[in-house]
């Protein structure tokens, strides 16, 4: 994996923020082999500032995990359980709607095929 200087990373991120081009365009312009690298730099910079460009992805994620408190209160857990139940119900409903739509389409197709076949036999 290529190593890029902090100055180059800043220059590319600043160019992106000035809307000088897309990730792909900036990668080509500055000789970066992978446009995804530009995306990663922009996200790291937006999340952590210049320090984000100096730190590895693993250290950044660990920093987020270390600083993000986890709410384990009974009230919060109840809210999450309620939301989970609601999403499960919604998911089941959408699956049923999709199943019914597919069944209806199959019936319409069958009906069209039978009407086409009956027209051919009557001609």
N, C-alpha and C positions, 0 to 999 in steps of 0.2 A: 504494500500500500504506500502510495506517495505521501511524503510529508510536505505540508505547505506552511509557509511562514505566517506568523500572526498578522503581519502587515497586509499580505495578500488576502487573507481571510477577511480582514476588516474592509479592505477595498472592495471586495466582491459583495459583501453584505451591504455596505453603504450604497453601492451601485444598484443593488436590488431594491433597497428602500427608496432610492431616487427614481425608481421605475425605469431604469435604463434598459431593462430586458427581462426575459424569463430566466428560469433556472438554467434551461438548456442553452440559451443564447449566451448568458454570462459564463457558463462553463466553457463554451467554445472560445469566447473572447479572451478569457484569462488562462486558457490552456489547462483546464481541470478535466481530468479524464472521465469523471463520472458526474453527471448533472445532479444526481442524488446527494453528492457531497455538498453542493451549494445549498440545497434545501436543508440539509442537516445543520450547516453553519448558520443559516438564517434563523432556524428554530432555536438553536442553542443561544444565539445572540439575543433573540427576543426574550428568552426565558431567563438568561443569566448575565446578559451584558457581555462585555469584553472577556470576562472570566470564563464564560461559556465557550469561547473560541479556544481557550487554553486548556480546558479540561477534557478528559476522555468521557465518552458516553457513559461508561460504567460509573464513574465518579459523579456525573451529573444526576443519574438516576438514584444513586445512593443518597445524594444530597436531598433530593426531593422526598425520598422515603424517610429520611431522618428528620426533616423539618415539618412533615405533614402529620398533624395529630389525627389519630383515629378515634372517632366518637363511638364508644361502646355502651353508651347509656341505653337503658331499657326502652326509653321513648324513641330513640333513633333506630334501634333494632326493629321495633314495632312498625315504624314508618317504612323501613326497607322491606320488611315482610309483607306489608300491605301493598307496596308498589310491585313486589315480585308476584303476588297473587293477581293483581290487576293485569300485569303483563302476560301472565300465563293464560288468563281468561281471554284477553285480547288475541293472543296468539292462536288459541283454540278456535275462536270465532273466525278469524281470518282464514285458518285452514279449512274450516267448514264452508265458508263462502267460496273459496277457491275450488273445493271439491264439487260443490253444487254447480258452479259455473262450468267446470269441465264436463260434468255429466250432462248439463243442458246443451253444451256445444256438441257433444257426442250424439245426443238425440237429434239435434237439428241436422247434423251431417248425415245421420242414418235416414232421416226423413227425406232430405234432398236426394240422396242416392236412390231411395225407393221410388220417389216421384219421377226421377230421371229414367229409371229402369222401366217404369210403367208407361212413360211417354214413348220410349223406344219400341216397346212391344205393340203399342196401339198404332204406330205408323207403319 
